[in-house]
Amino acid sequence: MTDTPLDTPPDRLSNDPRSPFHRPALLERGIGIRFNGIERTNVEEYCISEGWVRVQVGRALDRRGMPMTMKLKGTVEAWFLDGTGETAAD
């Protein structure tokens, strides 16, 4: 199976609706993230080209009621999930 532009997730994507990188249609489709070889489910934002992810830090909230996040640097891989929630890339 070849990757087409429709099968490739964007370079940067965010869960935060206030972010310019927030794309609800892509988030509804489902995005899988592998960071440094480990699949992560708590990613709030990612950037493949810059090699970082923002992950939730516990259950703490900031003053706007959004989850507190921490930026981690490393190797980031992203793919779209199929309808069953399993990876379509594997």
N, C-alpha and C positions, 0 to 999 in steps of 0.2 A: 504494500500500500504506500503510495507516495503522499507526501505532505503537500497540501494545497494551502493557499492563504486562509481558507475557511477552517482548515484543520490545525492551524498554528495559532496558539494563544499570543496575545500582544506581549511586547517586551516588558511593559509595566502595567500593573493592574492593582486597584485598591478597593477594599470593602467600604471605605468611608464615602458616603454620598456627597460630602463637601469637596472631595478631591477632584481635580481635573482628570484623573486617571480612573475614575469610577465608571464602569460600563455595565449597567444592570443586565442587559441581554446576555452578555458573556458569563456573568456570575450565575445566572439562572441555568445556563448550560452545564456549569460545573467545571472547576479547574483543579487538577491534581498538581501538587507541588512536591518536589524532591529537593531537599536542601542537604548538601554534603553527603549524598547517598541515602538519606533517611526521609521517608515520606512524612510530611508535616500536615496536620489538620488545623492548626491554630494560627495560620498565616493571615495577617490583616492586609499586607501589601507586599509586592515583590518587584524586583527589577532584575531581569536576566543579564542585560549588558553590563550593568554596574556590579553585579554579583552580591546582592543583599536581599534580605527579607525582614519584614517587621512582624514580630510575634507578640501575642498577648503575654503580659506578665501577671500571672495569677488572676485574681478576680478584682483587682483594684481598678478604680475609675478615675479619670482626670476631672477637672472642675466643670467640664462640659458634659459629663456623663458618658464619655467614650472610654473604651478599655485602654489602660496604660500599655504602651508597647515598648519593645526593645529592638534595636537594629542589629542584626547579625550578618556578618560578611562571610561569603563562601561561594560554592558552586550551586547555582540554582537551575533546576529543570522544571518546565511547566508543560502540561498537556491537558486536553479536554477529556472529561469523563464521559463515558457513554451512559445510557439511560439507567443501567443497573447499579451505577456507582463504582464500577470497576474500571481500571485503566484501559483506555483504548489503544495506548501506545505499546503496551506489553503483549 
